[in-house]
Amino acid sequence: MADRNGAGTGGDEQARNVEVVKRYLRTFVTKDLTELAEVVDEDVEIYGSGVAVRGRRYPEATVSSPGLTVLDQEIQEIFAAGDRVVVSLAQTYRRDATGATTVQSACKMYRLAGGRIVQFWGEQDTYGLLRGLGLLPDEPITF
């Protein structure tokens, strides 16, 4: 069991898993693909937003998105249980072409094996991100 900051009573493995996930999340700010490769398995399975894909190239592409910079990241809550780590976070993005900034919230769950992320699931507020960066109109959608 872990507290809001990931300090666990479930052992050293859970604490190591929390640190691996934090290192992975940090790559969104640093864009350090070497560090990403150290903590994400080459055949990682990724589920979310209605898709399922496999391969480290997907998070690598997200981390290195041209024209989009993560300025700040705040982990709201992190919880470890066994081989799983669950995180809720907020990232501040800048659209480099315009300087527009916005905050995107997300909730992710990671499964780790051998000190690496081998699966993750999650959702993030992509609609809010696109609206906040001026890429979608800031008006209600009509259905």
Buried (B, 14 or more C-beta within 10 A) or exposed (E): EBEEEBEBEEEEBBBBBBBBBBBBBBBBBEBBBEBBBBBBBEEBBBBBEEEEEEBBEBBBEEBBEEEBBBEEBEBEBBBBBEBBBBBBBBBBBBBEEEEEBBBBBBBBBBBBEEEBBBBBBBEBBEEBBBBBBEEBEEEEEEE
